[in-house]
Amino acid sequence: MATEKLKKIRLMFVDSANVELINQLLDGLFDDGVLNLGEKNSIIEGNTITTNRARILIDTVMRKGNVSSSKMIAIIKSRDPTLYASLGLSSGQPAQPAAAPERQLEQEGSGTLIPSTKAFWTGKQGQRDTYPAAKKSIRHRVALLITNITFTTLSDRAGADRDEANMLKLLVALGYEVVKHTNLMGKEIDAAVIEFSNHEKLKETDSVVVVIIQTYEEPDEFRTDNIYLHLGPERCPALLDKPKIILIQACRGDKEGSVLVKDGLSCDDASLYPGHEDFEEDGSQVNREKDFLALLSCTPDTVSYRNPDHGSLLIRSFVAVVNASAHVDDIEELSRKVMRHFEDCNIKIQMPTKDRVTLTKRFYFFPGI
């Protein structure tokens, strides 16, 4: 029965449906007479959060019975065949129930990247709220991947090698040329970021991704503020108005108070960002820091966890979410899903966080374009 099918895939639908699909469903169900105008407008106007819209929509349709539920399933099939299949609707089998957290992440981490359709990419080109991503620019993508696996004063970072392999595979699949470094100390990381800021491809790329997988003891930590400094418009004009995505897998403290990653300015660091005024470049004013999004593995003063066999929770979750949803979701929605992933998996020991988000538009990876 169609209503039972929707009931079984309800949670996955709520978490997976994007705004575009929900709007298509609302239009289609209105045209088919399943929803009246008042119901359609109520779902749109009364719910600004995407997951809430999806939840109210599927619950409303289920209450209307099998015929209405069948029409909704048919629209999902025609509008988003990939989601239709991932929900288990194509095989007639319901989606599998959630596994235990570690097992679920292990299964999802092995997924493959779903490509965007050409129609989806074409539809986003020229939109004011979307960062441009011409095919030529996508072909010139470049990313920086720094992984610290072996240390002289800390035990080897068991699982960091798996993080490196997982991120390398994902970045290559997304079309990025990866500049890779291993086992760099604090000053060496800083030098690597500076070198990356002068990469010849930055003038042509539509975006960059910087991934740092590290842990340090004082005093040789790397100050993450330097990433924004070196890749900001003042020192790296080639990345002006281009999204810069930062992913940092590292502890930000522990119960003993050891600060392993410096991610805030102290008084001594004020000289890095003198004043709050704009600076001049070629006669025009530009913002000192713009078009960044950082996803950090944990909240301040907490520890980040890693499985020795499968890698860190953040990297595994990020890879799983991007593989499943990057074909239709922008980076902010992907980041939200990563955080939701921790909640759904009942991972209470750690929660990733977005930081210093200055994106002014939606950024899509457009995998496969």
N, C-alpha and C positions, 0 to 999 in steps of 0.2 A: 504494500500500500504506500502511496506517495507520501502521505502524512508521516508515516513511520520512518520513511527514508530521511525526510527533513529532520525529524526528531533525533535521529542517530548521528547526523552530521552537523547538528546545530552549533556546537561549540567550535568546531573547526571552521565553519562558515563565518561565524562572528569574528574570529581572529584573522581570517584570510581575506575576506571581501574588502576591496578598496572602494573609494568614493565613486570612481567611474562605473564600476560594475553595479553598485547600489543604485545609482541614478538610472542606468539602463534597465535594471529590474523594475524600478518604480514606474518608468515610462511604459515598459512592456506590460506590466501587470495592470496598469491603468487602461491601456489600450484594449487589453483582453477582458476588461470588466471585473477583474478580481478586486481591485482597489478603486474606491471612489475618489473624487478630487480632494475631499476633506481629509481622508486617510493619508493620501499621498503627501499633501502639504504638511500635515501634522508630523509625519515621520521626518520630513526635511527640516521644518522650522523648529520643532521641539527637541531636536537632538543634534547638537553641533559636533559631537564626538562620533567618529566613523563606526566604532564598535557598537555604540548604542543604537545607531541607525540600523545596522545590520541585525542586531538582536530584536528590535521592535518589528522590523520588516518580516523576518522569518517567523516570529511568534504570531504576528497578525495573519499571515498566510496559512499557517498550520491550523489556526482556529476556524478557518473557512472550509476546511475539509480536503478530500483527496483530489478533486478536480482542480482546485486552486493550487494545491501543492504540486500537482503534475505540471501545471503551466509555469510555475516558478522554476522547476527542475529543467524544463525545456529551454527556458530563457538562459539559464546558467550554461547549459550545453552549447547553445548557439553563440553566446557572447564571450564565454571564457572556457574553451574546451580543456585547457590545462587544469584549471581549478576543478572543473567537472570531474576530470580523471583523478586528481589528487584527493578529492573528497570520497572516492570510492563509488561514485555514481555510475561510471562507465561499465564497471564489471558487475554491477548489481550487488556488490558486497559493501557493507558499511565500512567506514574508515576504522582502522584498528584503534582500540582504546589506548590511552596514554600509558607508556611504560614507566618504570621507575626512573627517577631523574638521570642517573648515570647511564642507564641502558638507553633511555630515550635520546640523550645527547649523542651517544655512540652511534645509534642508528641514523639519526638525522645528519650527523657530520659526514656520513658517507654518501650523501645525496649529490645529485648532479645539478648544475646550473640550468635553470629554465630560461630560454632565450625570449627576449621581447619580440613581439610581432612587428613587421615593418609598418603596419597600419598604426600601431600604438606610437612608435617612434615618430612617424610622419605627423601624427596628430598633435604631438607636443612641440614640434618645431615652430618657432615664431611666437609662441605664447609668452606674454610678458612675465608670467609668474614661474617660468621654467628656464633654467640655465641652458644656453645653446649647446648643442652637441652634434656638430656636423660629422659626417663619416670620416672626413680627413682628420679632424681633431681627435676623434676616438682612436684612429690608427696611430696617433702620436702620444698616446697616454704613457705616463711614466709614474712609477711608485718607488718609495724608499722602504726597505724592510731591514730592520736592525734587530738581531736576536742575540742575546747573551746566554750561552748554554753552560760554559765552564768558567769557574771563578777561582781565584787563588785564596780568597779568604772565606768564601761561602761554599757550601756543598754544591755539587753540580745541579743545575736546574733541570731535574728529571721531568720530562714531558715538554720542555721548551723546544726540543728538536721536532716533536710532533706539531707544535704550534707553528713553527717555521714552515714545515712541509705543507700544512693545511692552508696557511695564508698565501704561500707562494703559488700553490695550485689555484686558489680562488682568484688572486690578482691576475695571473696569466689568463685565466678563463674570461675575466672581465676586460681583457684587452690591454693590460698594462705591461710595459717593459719594466722589469723589477731590478732596481739597483740594490744589491744584497750585501750586507755586512754582518759579521759574526764576532762576538766577544770583544766589544769595544768598551773602553773605560769612559768616564764622564766627558773628559775633554775631547776624546776621539769621536764620541757621538756628536758633540757640537760641531766638530770639523766636518763630519760626514754630512750633516744637515746643511752646512754652508756650501760644501761642494755640490750637493744636490740642488741648491738654489741657483746654481749656475749651469745646470744641465741644458744642453742645446735644444732638447725637445720641449722645454717649458713654454716657448713662444707659440708652439703649435697645438699643444694639448688642450683639452677642454677641462681637465681637472688633474689633481694629484692626490695620492693616498700615501700617508706616512704611518708606518706600523713600527712600534717599538715594544719589544718583549724583553723586559729587564727587571733586575733587582740590584740595588746598590746599598752599601753601608756608607755612612758619612766618613770622610768628608768628600768623597769622590763621586757624589751623585750628579746626575744630569738634570739641569733645571729646565722643565718643560716649557717655561715661558720663552725660552730661546727659539723654539720652533716657530712661534708666532712672530718673533722678531725677525728671524732669518727669511721666512717665507711671506712676510707682510709686504705691502706695496712699496715701502720705502727702500728696502734692500732687494726685493725681488719683483720689479715691475712687470716681468713676464707673466706673473700669476695674478695681475690686477683683474678683479671682477670674475675670477675663476674659483670654483669651489675647491677647498683644501680640507680633505677628510683625514682626521688623525685618530689612530687607534692605539691605545696604550694599555698593555697588559703588565701591571706592576703593582706591588704593594704600595699603599700610601700611609703606612704606619702599622703598629701592632700594640698589644697591651703593654709592652715595656716602653713604648714611646719612641722607638727608633724611627726616624723619618727616612724612608727609603727613596722617595721621589719628591723633589721639591716642585710643587705646582702652584705656589702663590708668591707674590712679591713681598719681600721684607723691606724694612726701611732702607737698607743698604742697596737694594735693587732699584730704588726709585729712579736712578739715573738712566736705567734702560728705557724708561718711558717718561721723559721729562715733560710735565704739563699734560693737559688734555686737549690742547688746541690741534687743529689739522696742520699738516705740514705742506709745503709747496713742492710741486713736481711739474716741471715744464709749464709753469705759469698757472696751473690749476690745482685746486685743493682736492685731496683724496683722504679717505679715512685711514687712520693708522692701522686698524685691524678690522678686516671685513672678509666675509665669505669663508669663514672657518666653521667646522663642527668637529668636536673631539668627543670620542666615546672612551671613557675610562673604565677599567675593570672593577672598580669598587669606589665607594664613597670615601671622603676624607677620614684619615685616622683608622682605617680598617685594613685587614689583610685580604689579599687576593689568593684564591686557591687554584691548584693545578693537579690533575690526575697524572701520575708518572707514565701511564700507558697511553692515555688518550689526549693529554694536553689540558690547557686551562679552560675553565668554564666560559670565559668571555669569548675566546677565539672560537671554540666549538659552537657556541650559540650564534655568534656573528656569521660564521660560515653557513650554518644550517639555515638561518633566516634569509641571508642573501641568496643562497641557492634556490630557496622556495618562493621568494617574493620580489626579488629585485627586478623581475621582468615587468612589474606593474607598479611598484612602490618606490617613492623617493627616499632619500637617505634618512630624513627625520622620522618617517614612518617605519623604516627598517630598524632604526635605533630604538624606537618605542617597542617594537615587537621583540627585540633582543631583551629589553628589560621585562616585558611581559612574559617572555620565555622563562626567565628565572622564577617569576611568580607562579606560573603555571606548573613548573617542575618542582615547586615547593622547596626551592633552594633558599634557605633562610640565612645561610652563613655569609652571603655576599650579594650585593646589588650593584650592577654597573650604573654609571651616571653620565649624562651628557654634560659637556662643559664648554663654556665660551662659544656659544652658538651665535654666529653672526651671518648666517646665510640669509640672503634677502629674497631668494627664489627657491623653487624646488629643484633638487638635483637628482637625476636618474642615471643609473649605470648603463641602461639600455644594453644588457648582455646580448651578444650574438649579432649586433648591428654592424 
